[in-house]
Amino acid sequence: MSREGSATVETTLDQLRETYGRFPVVEEETVVPEEALVECMASASEGRLGGTRTLLERDGRALLVRYRDNPEVWDLPGGGLSRHETHEQTAKRHVADQLGIECELTGAFHARRQSFSLVEAGDGTEGLWVHFEGEPFGADLDPAPEIAEARWFETAPDAVAAPIRERIGARAAAD
């Protein structure tokens, strides 16, 4: 089995671990139609197959957002990589673009290494999605139009993805 982008993903993970320490990496395989695989491979060759989410924390509370295109779910600010952008640059850009604030990244707490192929265990490509932790600079949020709501939480709401809920819960239990 050959995976385009595999060496790049591994190098990125090594660099992130060197900076932020160890964090869990979940591996997922997705079988996609040919046109989707071609798009994934093009994105990987341009260095933009992947993305980030950033858990911003202040005073024991976590900042979550609801996107207008999926308002039932609370999420972390974030999105896809731009051409040849690092995961750290992506995380900071999306926080600034979506919330109107800057942040410092302080850790990584979860990653998803996802492979895409035409058949199970077949040749394809890989991307990396990373969940960072960060501290915001400034208190005044200026949400972008794509954000339906941004709110600080002491405990995770029900409508949030498992890795985010677990991280917020672990932080609350430690306090």
Secondary structure, DSSP 8 states (H G I E B T S, - for coil): --EETHHHHHHHHHHHHHHH----EEEEEEE--HHHHHHHHHHHHTT-SEEEEEEEEETTEEEEEEETTEEEEEE-SEEE--TT--HHHHHHHHHHHHHS-EEEEEEEEEEEEEEEESSTT-SEEEEEEEEEEEEEE-S-----TTEEEEEEESS--SSB-HHHHHHHHHHHHH-
